[in-house]
């Protein structure tokens, strides 16, 4: 399922990232990689606030539709 509709406060694993290579590299630098764990804290106005590793990360709606979790 896309990150944009993922449940809140559930540990999820990233299984696919459907963006261009430049964006994938940037996300990788932030800790958002395939097989990494992510927890959604909130969905607000289409944007998602997540916990990745030990930090919080805000993703816009367009990007969170391209990150798939299980």
FENGI-V669892 format. One record per backbone hydrogen bond with DSSP energy under -1.0 kcal/mol. CO is the residue of the C=O (numbers start at 1). NH is the residue of the N-H. E is the energy in kcal/mol with one decimal. If there is no record, write none. Layout:
# FENGI-V669892
CO/NH/E ; CO/NH/E
This chain:
# FENGI-V669892
1/69/-2.9 ; 2/5/-1.6 ; 3/6/-1.2 ; 12/38/-2.6 ; 13/70/-2.0 ; 14/35/-3.2 ; 16/68/-3.2 ; 20/24/-2.3 ; 21/25/-2.5 ; 22/26/-1.9 ; 23/27/-2.9 ; 24/28/-2.5 ; 25/29/-1.9 ; 26/30/-1.0 ; 27/32/-2.7 ; 28/31/-1.1 ; 31/33/-1.2 ; 33/36/-2.0 ; 36/14/-2.5 ; 38/12/-2.7 ; 39/51/-2.8 ; 40/9/-3.1 ; 42/49/-2.6 ; 44/47/-1.9 ; 47/44/-2.8 ; 48/59/-3.1 ; 49/41/-3.4 ; 49/42/-1.5 ; 50/57/-2.6 ; 51/39/-1.8 ; 52/55/-2.3 ; 55/52/-2.6 ; 57/50/-3.2 ; 59/48/-2.7 ; 60/64/-2.4 ; 61/65/-1.2 ; 63/66/-1.4 ; 64/4/-1.4 ; 66/18/-3.0 ; 67/3/-2.8 ; 68/15/-2.8 ; 68/16/-1.5
